[in-house]
């Protein structure tokens, strides 16, 4: 039986070259390579090949560089091995048991040398694909690292204005975490070549710096909202433009009597003194103070077993000069109150 060998060369300039022996036109039905660029500059590659009916008996896949994390899988009985030959690492697989229904082979590996840094936070990934035999369907996908994105087309300072990706008919998409670029070719003939390049940058840092003004604005807004809610909870929201004089006419007689007590002593007084001077019960004074505080007229500060009550709204006239309200009720003690 005639022995047929396919050699697949993977270097920076030529990714894959099929060299069937003795003129045998071994064709590939489907070839797919998915390259994931790592933050380390390495590339993690997954290669899937479906051979045509006239398959070779052996495949050599040399890769320039040191290959790590190599593994393989096939839907037919075979074996694959990785060996070092000079500067190349060669993947060799036995294909003797390929049939019409079982002819798929895949292998994975990690390698250095395909990513070059252009400048700070900008990199380029590049390789060329070439085949000496026909490939019915060719599919190539490049995954950028997380936090990286394609350069803007307007960025002319990068590598003399290289496009974000080439060829320009590639399709971009995302898997939710990474940006991907896809290329597809049908009926890729022997001798054809495809040069792939992707230029990308660190957008995570750029995006964060662009969002700093927004974060600062959000912090200010949250601080204002928090302050408002705190003041509202403690019921000390007042209209600063209002004076006490504008509020006095709308007070009830009992509320006015409490205010008169404060006006008599520079706008503040201990709660127990208000109870004594108004002749109201402690419970009634507490209710009146609670209502006045809720309307932003007075403030309350705990002082031992009592409270210091003080005016938040100031009168236009000096303290002590405002005449007490004559219609204020005399008040009742707890056992004389008619209200609940």
Secondary structure, 3 states (H helix, E strand, C coil): CCCCEEEEEECCCCCCCCCCHHHCCCCEEEEEEEEEECCCCCEEEEEEEEECCCCCCEEEEEEECCCEEEEEEECCCCCEEEEEECCEEEEEEECCCCCCCCCEEEEEEEECCCEEEEECCEEEEEEEEECCCCEEEEEEEEECCCCEEECCCCCCCCCCCCCCEECCCCEEEECCCCEEEEEEEEEECCCCEEEEEEEEEEHHHHHHHHHHHHHHHHHHHHHHHHHHHHHHHCCCCCCCCCCHHHHHCCCCHHHHHHHHHHHCCCCEEEHHHHHHHHCCCHHHHHHHHHHHHHCCCEEEEEECCEEEEEECCCCCCCCCCCCCCCCCCCCCCHHHCCCC
